[in-house]
Amino acid sequence: MGMFERDQQVFADATPLDDSYEPEDIRERDDELEKYQRALQPIIDNRPTSNIFLYGKTGTGKTVATKFMLSHLESDAATYDDVELSTIWVSCENLSSSYQVAVALVNELRLGQGKDRISTTGYSQQRVFDLLYDELDSLGGTVVIVLDEIDNIGQSDDILYGLPRARSNDYVEDVRPVIVGISNDFQFRENLSPKVKDTLAEKEILFPPYDANQLRSILHPRAEKAFHDDVLEDDVVPLCAAFAAQDTGSARQAIRLLREAGEIAQAEEAEAVTGDFVRDAQDELEKNQLYQGMQELTTQGHAVLCALAYHQALDEVPVRSRDLYDRYIKICDRLDADSVSERRVRDHLSDMNMLGLISVYERNEGLSAGRYHEYELDVPLKAVLDVLLSTSRFEDVANIIQSTAEDNNLLQSNLSNY
Ligand SMILES: Nc1ncnc2c1ncn2[C@@H]1O[C@H](COP(=O)(O)OP(=O)(O)OP(=O)(O)O)[C@@H](O)[C@H]1O
């Protein structure tokens, strides 16, 4: 046997399971694509075109459908001499205001014309809008502006109002912006001011969650490309589809499960990917998600989590909110951190409950005691401590909790339960 031997590979080519992979065809979205096509058709006919708003939960194909439609639109538009079309795509993921979106748009437009970027600060809002209209004007024709993850800009929605108005603006005569807004936050749509809702969402296309059959049909062509022949057992794709359909209906989740299952099989040098690997993959991804949820808590969230971890280490769970709050105050004192009201702490706890990090029990103890809540961790104490230990501010407290838990023999038992 040589020193270097080729790994027993289950993957032939894992790229179809990457997040950035663009599939050859969009499956199970015929109705949505047809609506989308109709909404964009006036561009080719040189008729006024409504703005379009796509909404639906994460992983339901909004982005991939938009890329698909725009690439067809671009190549078809190119065959008509009298259709002038440009498209720009701005992800609002890391932008948190209208102002930032406007700057990002200006820069995207300038970049396309080989111009330097403008600074992201220091302009008045009006000046940025003026620059934006200038850039749009110099481009001319129809400009499809995709604002992906548009809900990140929160309540400051003046860009959404200002941009469509560019059509009737004095500055702009020969340019027709068409906005495609993409959002997975239904609340965002509800909260838009009525005037913005009217302009932005002239045409709405809903992308519902996928069911298991649809997910299977999305997974199959990718699985075929990604794995060697005869490596996937028959139940693997249906299981990935079923897990994802039950949980979120997200194609992204289904694809991740399939990839993770393959990676686990590969790491174990298995010759086939079996349903058991999908179950392992499901556990693994769930754990990652919880871990990430914990890491992303705010400092106050971490302090509340710390207080609960302390009670867990003392084996005093479930713990009543009053006792938990007292502990939280002590931890804040120790960290020299500001503390918040009991009510706010309850809000943090309910967020953590939503994330699946803790369990909340409602108790009803006669008239005198009234209603109250009790809490306990729903994830292993060990996992919570891992996160807190890696957060410099909480390292010391986490060390104390860890030794308390060790004294009470609570670290081991907790982990094996998981
Ligand atoms: N109908 C489909 N056919 C083929 N692949 C799909 C389909 N729907 C989604 N996918 C794939 O699933 C993944 C997630 O899809 P996409 O990014 O389009 O979702 P999204 O609705 O935009 O989600 P988010 O709001 O999180 O951005 C991508 O890898 C995409 O290629």
The ligand as an ORCA input file, in Angstrom:
! r2SCAN-3c Opt
* xyz 0 1
  N     -36.825     25.341     -8.050
  C     -35.517     25.117     -7.907
  N     -34.835     24.349     -8.798
  C     -33.524     24.136     -8.636
  N     -32.804     24.620     -7.599
  C     -33.422     25.381     -6.683
  C     -34.800     25.656     -6.786
  N     -35.169     26.422     -5.744
  C     -34.079     26.609     -5.011
  N     -33.013     25.993     -5.550
  C     -31.657     25.984     -4.979
  O     -31.791     26.104     -3.567
  C     -30.876     27.058     -3.038
  C     -31.632     28.195     -2.387
  O     -32.402     28.876     -3.354
  P     -32.444     30.471     -3.450
  O     -31.126     31.048     -3.040
  O     -32.964     30.845     -4.757
  O     -33.515     30.764     -2.330
  P     -34.075     32.160     -1.850
  O     -35.551     32.032     -1.851
  O     -33.472     33.260     -2.636
  O     -33.585     32.167     -0.358
  P     -32.993     33.395      0.526
  O     -34.162     34.238      0.840
  O     -32.435     32.694      1.698
  O     -31.951     34.052     -0.339
  C     -30.009     27.466     -4.190
  O     -28.863     26.644     -4.197
  C     -30.851     27.190     -5.419
  O     -30.031     26.882     -6.522
*
